[in-house]
């Protein structure tokens, strides 16, 4: 069986931290998507399944094998505090590859969330742990690992496809109640500058609307809506 565990890439927290500080921005996934000209957006079936909080952090990627879905406990050999576990489970909706114990282990490791192109379970436990999960589905059937003990085939920290988006180790993941946006690591500084400006302008426009502004007022002041 195949097992590949690549080292975690060097991540400069200085380019990640500004995004973490945007946690209170409304519709953050939309803001980030807009600043990438609509690119990097996962499918709309990738939705929160547990814990009402944003997921913001660099990706630790996991690639499973279609038709042979196993647990990904080996990811904890690599994951660091602040990371997001992003799993390509080939959109498998009938076999869960992330449960309550995984959420507990992830929280203990400082992982800030999981994004799964596949299924999770034990979402009540994840909510109790305040651990956010975005996934395609949720269902009770466990992976066969608990019965067979087998934890391969699996590849960790390789480029994957998740929710229709290519995700590389270290890319920034931004997930909220609306959806998931992924920023290539090499574009982080450029996208942050645009996102900070857009978020500020939207906040100002929002306040103008609350104060009774019209479409014409907004176009005159901001040039667009």
C-alpha positions, 0 to 999 in steps of 0.5 A: 500500500502507498503512504507518502508523508511530505514535510510541512512547507515553511510558512511565514506567519507574518503573511498569514496573521493579517488574514486571521485578524480579519475574522470579524469581517462580514462575508470574508470568503466573499471578500477574498474571492472578489479580490481573486477575481472570482477564482479559488472558490470551492463548490457550493456543497462545501458547507459548515457541519459543526461550530459556528466560527470561521476557519482561517489558516494554511493548508495541510493537505491529505489525499485519499483514494477513491473507493478505499477511504481510510482514516488520516491519523498520520496528519498529526505527525505534520500539522502545527498550531494554526493549520487547517487540515484539507482532505481530498476524499473524492467527494465520497458522501457515504463513508465518513473520514473525520469523527469526534475523536479526530476533532478532539485530536485536532483541537489538541494539536492547535489545528483551527479547522478541517475542510473535507471533500467528503463526509464527516460525522460526530458533528455534535461532538465537534460542536461541543469542542468548538471545532469547525468542520466544512464538508460535503456531507455528514453521515454515520458510517465510519471508515474501515480503519477502525475495523481493519487497522489499515491507514493507507493508501494516503498522501499528506502534503501533496497538491490535491483537489478539494471542492473543485479547487487545487489546494497546495500545502501552505495555501491559505484557506478561508471558510465561513458560513457562506463557503470556502476560498483558497489563496495560493501562498505566493499571492497572499500579500497581494490579496491581503492588500486588496481584501483589507481595502475592500473590507474597509470600503464595504464597511463604510458603504454598509454604514451609509446604507444604514444611514439612508443612502440611496444607490445614487449616493453610493455610486457617487461616493464609492463608484460601485456597489 
